[in-house]
Amino acid sequence: MFAFRINSKQGIGHFMRCKWLALALQQRGHEIFFFLDKNPTIEVLANQLSWPVVYFPALSQQQDAQQVLSAMALKAERFRIIVDNYELGVEWERVIKAANVELIVIDDMAREHLCDYLIDQKYTADMHTRYQHKVPADCQLILGPKYALLDPQYQNVESHQALPKKNIMFSLGGGGDWQLLSGLIEQLATFLDNAVTITVVLGPQATNKNSVLSLVDRFTQIKVVDSPNSLLPLYKKAHLFVGALGTSLYELMATHTPALTFAIANNQQNMSEDLEQLGHFFHIEHLLSLSVERQIKLIETLLSNHKRITKLTSCAPYKVDGLGVERVVDILLGTHSLNESERHAEVVSSNQQIIITHDLSYRPVQDSDMMAYLRARNKPSNASKMTISNAIKIDEHICWWFNNRRQSFVIYKAAQPIVFIWHQELELQQQQFIIGGWFTIDDDVSFPEALMILKWQLKFTQKVAPEARWIAVIHKENKFVRLLNQYMGFEDVSAQSLSHKAIEFAFPHATPQYFYYIDRAPHKQVK
């Protein structure tokens, strides 16, 4: 018998993932018992279950644990307990373990635990080490998105349905305040007219529903779905999901649905680098604090580049295939054990690099480099030397990325990325020019390495645009790059030259007071 102690006060995500795990255990012949907090919304869902449910009042952790043990002692001699509750911790777990009961914890907050198994479906770069010294040495760790506890219908989902119009799906999960999004939805419906349909999914604990329900009579392209039994059909019709990042993350990844997400709860805050490993690149925690105009521009950009953003989700290094529940049950029942390769699975990059020198190589940037590009550009050591020294906003960067004309590359040293480098062609008064730049990913780039990288770039651009003249600006405090460019044949330009006019056109924020204006003649030999 398995007893579940579930937090049913903080949304319905805890309840739902435990429901899917319980169903799979029941199908394997095990009895199930649920202990829940009092919550009218959850009670409606719990009434549909085929096993007993007991509701607890607010108790201390010790009292809560003792209540579970006492209730279960009346049901069975042997039982195991599964707890999914942010409000219960080591104090609660100590009471359970003192009774010699096997304990399985579901958590994603990297807290300290006293348990036999720990299930954490969240991907983090340190997921295989972040529970070190936080759980007993013999605790079995079941970690990563391959163990995401999803409805079985998300197993190996078929491709999206082809629809005549693009569809945006809005959701705040099981709850949420819809006044947060009603203004955006109204303006979006006005701006996009009938070119796009909008599906608004209301959860059972949603508040201020009327703020979006009132829009239905005014806009025929808006459809509201209240508390659907399954979101899968809606995901399969969506070209873009816009909403809160919670359990939906794993459903979105399983269905390869492109998403623009934000946080409305503490447990929805994530490192962007971690989300990128799941194929999710468009998480802006404070999205709703942006102006509606900026939100609409961002949504329009993502919709216009639907094929590219869909490819990002389908080519993620870490996959979510909907089989997580079955894998967890196999481990808990001993029909499959975790081996070392699963505990420390590595993702091998398929990026093909082209050799520059024995330890330097390059490749063209891909859309999956988008946020790493922004992080590198915004590093203070890089931004301070730019013509625009302020950090670039993430929404502005996304819109720029899908419309820019640069040719950008990643430079590697010993298989590790160290520099982003770029160039772009332009024409002024029938003269071809090339502008370019670079910013470090790794601060430890030596002068000889920088020299080899610049030499490669000059040779590369001579092949693609042999008649083009290089123009550039260098911050007067950047002596490193000044010396580098002088060595490679760049010279200061006169104020009357065409190069000077081209520099003013290409770099409008640079002034001679703070920047050197330089150029390099075409056909000049690269040393």
ChimeraX attribute file (.defattr): number of C-alpha atoms within 10 A of each C-alpha:
attribute: neighborCount
match mode: 1-to-1
recipient: residues
	/A:1	17
	/A:2	21
	/A:3	23
	/A:4	25
	/A:5	27
	/A:6	25
	/A:7	22
	/A:8	23
	/A:9	17
	/A:10	16
	/A:11	21
	/A:12	21
	/A:13	16
	/A:14	22
	/A:15	23
	/A:16	20
	/A:17	19
	/A:18	22
	/A:19	21
	/A:20	17
	/A:21	21
	/A:22	24
	/A:23	20
	/A:24	19
	/A:25	22
	/A:26	16
	/A:27	9
	/A:28	12
	/A:29	10
	/A:30	12
	/A:31	17
	/A:32	20
	/A:33	20
	/A:34	23
	/A:35	21
	/A:36	22
	/A:37	18
	/A:38	16
	/A:39	15
	/A:40	12
	/A:41	15
	/A:42	19
	/A:43	15
	/A:44	11
	/A:45	13
	/A:46	19
	/A:47	11
	/A:48	8
	/A:49	12
	/A:50	11
	/A:51	14
	/A:52	13
	/A:53	17
	/A:54	14
	/A:55	14
	/A:56	15
	/A:57	9
	/A:58	10
	/A:59	10
	/A:60	12
	/A:61	18
	/A:62	15
	/A:63	13
	/A:64	18
	/A:65	19
	/A:66	16
	/A:67	15
	/A:68	19
	/A:69	19
	/A:70	10
	/A:71	14
	/A:72	19
	/A:73	12
	/A:74	8
	/A:75	12
	/A:76	10
	/A:77	8
	/A:78	11
	/A:79	17
	/A:80	16
	/A:81	21
	/A:82	23
	/A:83	24
	/A:84	22
	/A:85	20
	/A:86	16
	/A:87	11
	/A:88	19
	/A:89	17
	/A:90	15
	/A:91	14
	/A:92	20
	/A:93	21
	/A:94	17
	/A:95	19
	/A:96	22
	/A:97	14
	/A:98	8
	/A:99	10
	/A:100	10
	/A:101	17
	/A:102	16
	/A:103	21
	/A:104	24
	/A:105	23
	/A:106	20
	/A:107	18
	/A:108	18
	/A:109	13
	/A:110	14
	/A:111	13
	/A:112	14
	/A:113	24
	/A:114	22
	/A:115	24
	/A:116	18
	/A:117	22
	/A:118	23
	/A:119	21
	/A:120	21
	/A:121	20
	/A:122	21
	/A:123	23
	/A:124	19
	/A:125	12
	/A:126	9
	/A:127	19
	/A:128	16
	/A:129	11
	/A:130	13
	/A:131	17
	/A:132	12
	/A:133	10
	/A:134	13
	/A:135	20
	/A:136	15
	/A:137	9
	/A:138	9
	/A:139	15
	/A:140	19
	/A:141	18
	/A:142	22
	/A:143	22
	/A:144	23
	/A:145	21
	/A:146	22
	/A:147	22
	/A:148	28
	/A:149	27
	/A:150	26
	/A:151	21
	/A:152	17
	/A:153	11
	/A:154	20
	/A:155	15
	/A:156	13
	/A:157	14
	/A:158	11
	/A:159	11
	/A:160	16
	/A:161	12
	/A:162	11
	/A:163	10
	/A:164	8
	/A:165	12
	/A:166	18
	/A:167	22
	/A:168	23
	/A:169	22
	/A:170	23
	/A:171	24
	/A:172	26
	/A:173	22
	/A:174	21
	/A:175	18
	/A:176	23
	/A:177	16
	/A:178	20
	/A:179	14
	/A:180	14
	/A:181	20
	/A:182	20
	/A:183	14
	/A:184	17
	/A:185	21
	/A:186	17
	/A:187	14
	/A:188	20
	/A:189	20
	/A:190	13
	/A:191	14
	/A:192	13
	/A:193	13
	/A:194	15
	/A:195	12
	/A:196	19
	/A:197	19
	/A:198	22
	/A:199	21
	/A:200	24
	/A:201	22
	/A:202	25
	/A:203	20
	/A:204	19
	/A:205	18
	/A:206	19
	/A:207	14
	/A:208	13
	/A:209	18
	/A:210	11
	/A:211	16
	/A:212	20
	/A:213	18
	/A:214	11
	/A:215	19
	/A:216	13
	/A:217	10
	/A:218	12
	/A:219	16
	/A:220	13
	/A:221	19
	/A:222	23
	/A:223	18
	/A:224	17
	/A:225	14
	/A:226	13
	/A:227	16
	/A:228	13
	/A:229	6
	/A:230	10
	/A:231	15
	/A:232	18
	/A:233	11
	/A:234	18
	/A:235	23
	/A:236	18
	/A:237	20
	/A:238	25
	/A:239	25
	/A:240	23
	/A:241	22
	/A:242	21
	/A:243	24
	/A:244	25
	/A:245	26
	/A:246	21
	/A:247	19
	/A:248	21
	/A:249	20
	/A:250	24
	/A:251	22
	/A:252	24
	/A:253	24
	/A:254	26
	/A:255	23
	/A:256	27
	/A:257	26
	/A:258	29
	/A:259	31
	/A:260	20
	/A:261	27
	/A:262	22
	/A:263	20
	/A:264	18
	/A:265	13
	/A:266	8
	/A:267	12
	/A:268	16
	/A:269	15
	/A:270	18
	/A:271	12
	/A:272	17
	/A:273	16
	/A:274	16
	/A:275	20
	/A:276	23
	/A:277	21
	/A:278	24
	/A:279	26
	/A:280	27
	/A:281	25
	/A:282	22
	/A:283	24
	/A:284	19
	/A:285	18
	/A:286	11
	/A:287	18
	/A:288	17
	/A:289	10
	/A:290	11
	/A:291	10
	/A:292	17
	/A:293	13
	/A:294	15
	/A:295	17
	/A:296	17
	/A:297	15
	/A:298	21
	/A:299	21
	/A:300	16
	/A:301	18
	/A:302	23
	/A:303	19
	/A:304	13
	/A:305	13
	/A:306	15
	/A:307	12
	/A:308	15
	/A:309	24
	/A:310	19
	/A:311	16
	/A:312	22
	/A:313	25
	/A:314	19
	/A:315	14
	/A:316	18
	/A:317	16
	/A:318	19
	/A:319	19
	/A:320	25
	/A:321	21
	/A:322	26
	/A:323	20
	/A:324	23
	/A:325	23
	/A:326	19
	/A:327	19
	/A:328	23
	/A:329	18
	/A:330	17
	/A:331	15
	/A:332	16
	/A:333	11
	/A:334	10
	/A:335	9
	/A:336	12
	/A:337	14
	/A:338	14
	/A:339	9
	/A:340	8
	/A:341	8
	/A:342	13
	/A:343	15
	/A:344	12
	/A:345	11
	/A:346	10
	/A:347	9
	/A:348	7
	/A:349	7
	/A:350	7
	/A:351	11
	/A:352	10
	/A:353	15
	/A:354	13
	/A:355	13
	/A:356	16
	/A:357	12
	/A:358	8
	/A:359	12
	/A:360	20
	/A:361	20
	/A:362	23
	/A:363	15
	/A:364	17
	/A:365	18
	/A:366	12
	/A:367	14
	/A:368	20
	/A:369	15
	/A:370	16
	/A:371	19
	/A:372	15
	/A:373	22
	/A:374	17
	/A:375	15
	/A:376	21
	/A:377	22
	/A:378	19
	/A:379	15
	/A:380	14
	/A:381	13
	/A:382	16
	/A:383	17
	/A:384	17
	/A:385	17
	/A:386	20
	/A:387	17
	/A:388	13
	/A:389	14
	/A:390	11
	/A:391	14
	/A:392	14
	/A:393	10
	/A:394	17
	/A:395	20
	/A:396	12
	/A:397	17
	/A:398	18
	/A:399	17
	/A:400	13
	/A:401	17
	/A:402	15
	/A:403	11
	/A:404	10
	/A:405	12
	/A:406	14
	/A:407	13
	/A:408	19
	/A:409	19
	/A:410	23
	/A:411	25
	/A:412	21
	/A:413	18
	/A:414	10
	/A:415	12
	/A:416	14
	/A:417	16
	/A:418	20
	/A:419	23
	/A:420	24
	/A:421	23
	/A:422	18
	/A:423	18
	/A:424	16
	/A:425	18
	/A:426	15
	/A:427	11
	/A:428	12
	/A:429	7
	/A:430	7
	/A:431	13
	/A:432	17
	/A:433	25
	/A:434	22
	/A:435	21
	/A:436	17
	/A:437	16
	/A:438	19
	/A:439	21
	/A:440	21
	/A:441	22
	/A:442	13
	/A:443	13
	/A:444	9
	/A:445	13
	/A:446	9
	/A:447	13
	/A:448	10
	/A:449	15
	/A:450	17
	/A:451	17
	/A:452	14
	/A:453	20
	/A:454	19
	/A:455	17
	/A:456	16
	/A:457	17
	/A:458	19
	/A:459	14
	/A:460	12
	/A:461	19
	/A:462	20
	/A:463	9
	/A:464	10
	/A:465	14
	/A:466	14
	/A:467	16
	/A:468	21
	/A:469	22
	/A:470	24
	/A:471	24
	/A:472	25
	/A:473	25
	/A:474	22
	/A:475	20
	/A:476	15
	/A:477	13
	/A:478	13
	/A:479	11
	/A:480	12
	/A:481	16
	/A:482	17
	/A:483	13
	/A:484	17
	/A:485	20
	/A:486	13
	/A:487	13
	/A:488	17
	/A:489	15
	/A:490	20
	/A:491	17
	/A:492	16
	/A:493	17
	/A:494	12
	/A:495	11
	/A:496	8
	/A:497	9
	/A:498	14
	/A:499	24
	/A:500	19
	/A:501	14
	/A:502	22
	/A:503	22
	/A:504	16
	/A:505	12
	/A:506	17
	/A:507	17
	/A:508	11
	/A:509	11
	/A:510	20
	/A:511	15
	/A:512	13
	/A:513	8
	/A:514	14
	/A:515	18
	/A:516	20
	/A:517	25
	/A:518	22
	/A:519	23
	/A:520	23
	/A:521	15
	/A:522	17
	/A:523	11
	/A:524	14
	/A:525	11
	/A:526	13
	/A:527	8
